[in-house]
Amino acid sequence: MEYWVIFIDMKLIDTISNVVTEAKEAYELACDKGVPERELDRLEKNYYESLKLLRIYENLGKRENKPSLTIFPLILPDIL
């Protein structure tokens, strides 16, 4: 039973990490292409929401003595 919990836990970490990566890449690509400000705001919000989800999961892991993830902050370009 414990093996399933670890497996599900690892799959969840992997899924959340992929969401964060995809959100960051979409935001950076939009910055490079010069999309409208409203779209950039939406993509930035998606990125920060995915980071928030990762932090929430990380905090739950700390309470349950599970290994935590390192979160790398987004460095916004100077054009904003």
FENFEN-V926547 format. One record per residue. RES is the residue in one small letter. SS is DSSP state (@ for helix, = for strand, . for the rest). Layout:
<<RES & SS> <RES & SS>>
//
This chain:
<<m & .> <e & @> <y & @> <w & @> <v & @> <i & @> <f & @> <i & @> <d & @> <m & @> <k & @> <l & @> <i & @> <d & @> <t & @> <i & @> <s & @> <n & @> <v & @> <v & @> <t & @> <e & @> <a & @> <k & @> <e & @> <a & @> <y & @> <e & @> <l & @> <a & @> <c & @> <d & @> <k & @> <g & .> <v & .> <p & .> <e & @> <r & @> <e & @> <l & @> <d & @> <r & @> <l & @> <e & @> <k & @> <n & @> <y & @> <y & @> <e & @> <s & @> <l & @> <k & @> <l & @> <l & @> <r & @> <i & @> <y & @> <e & @> <n & @> <l & @> <g & @> <k & @> <r & @> <e & .> <n & .> <k & .> <p & .> <s & .> <l & .> <t & .> <i & .> <f & .> <p & .> <l & .> <i & .> <l & .> <p & .> <d & .> <i & .> <l & .>>
//
